[in-house]
Amino acid sequence: MNVLVTGAASGLGEALARRAQARSRHVIGLDRAWPEGDQPNDKIIRLTRDLADLKPGDPITDILEHAPYVTVILNAAISATGPFETIPEAVHRRVTDVNLTAPVLIIKRLLEANALPPGASIVLVSSLSVRTGYPGAASYAASKAALASLGTSMRRLLKWEGIHVMTVFPGPMRTAQAERHAPPDAKAESRMDPDAVARNLYFQLDRRFAEFVPGTQNQLVSASAKLAPGLFDRIMRKIIYDKLDRSVY
């Protein structure tokens, strides 16, 4: 049984790929670059592709040749942080292309090719920013919110095909990407371990959950943003936005 994981070279994607291997799945990992000298084993096939370059009509033959898939985890994402107007328009568009357009096109092609048998699952990795807002990365938050909306609609559509769709809303994790985009004095130890998120994700996936926020602390943050949005906005500005001393993309 094959599992597709996008953004599988590092961070959460790497943890998801490793755990899929531990579950005796053959993993098709996709990323725009892979670590040099790190050789694949017999349970993973590594595809190199920049999802920003995925265009309508792309046959994605590299992905489809390994079908059918029992699980497809659309995890790859990029961000752009800093004052909104200082980030080039092309960067805002690239964020949307990778985080939203690519998942839409991949799902469409997989369905066209009947590459997802009944009982298969699609996992969309959204973000806690959908619940809280992210004033320092508005286009990232917007793309992740749209991805979550896609998940809601596709879940209702595909349930009649016997295909499950789950949306995950992880908060900050101890990854290179989070470190790159974090404010200068952010404490990495307060972020979740990607492997813990991956473990939780598969636990919920096995139980066919529709949506979930990994981690008790992140669940409390999500609830606080809903119950006291004004206060939460002030906190977010103080601990994140006001500390962003540069644009990163």
SULNORFEN-V412269 format. One record per run of one state. SS is the DSSP state (h for helix, s for strand, l for the rest). FROM is the first residue (numbers start at 1). TO is the last residue. If there is no record, write none. Layout:
SS;FROM;TO / SS;FROM;TO
This chain:
l;1;1 / s;2;6 / l;7;10 / h;11;22 / l;23;25 / s;26;31 / l;32;43 / s;44;48 / l;49;50 / h;51;53 / l;54;60 / h;61;64 / l;65;68 / s;69;74 / l;75;80 / s;81;81 / l;82;83 / h;84;86 / l;87;88 / h;89;112 / l;113;120 / s;121;125 / l;126;128 / h;129;132 / l;133;137 / h;138;161 / l;162;163 / s;164;168 / l;169;172 / s;173;173 / l;174;175 / h;176;181 / l;182;187 / h;188;190 / l;191;191 / s;192;192 / l;193;193 / h;194;206 / l;207;210 / s;211;212 / l;213;215 / h;216;227 / l;228;228 / h;229;239 / l;240;240 / h;241;243 / l;244;247 / s;248;248 / l;249;249
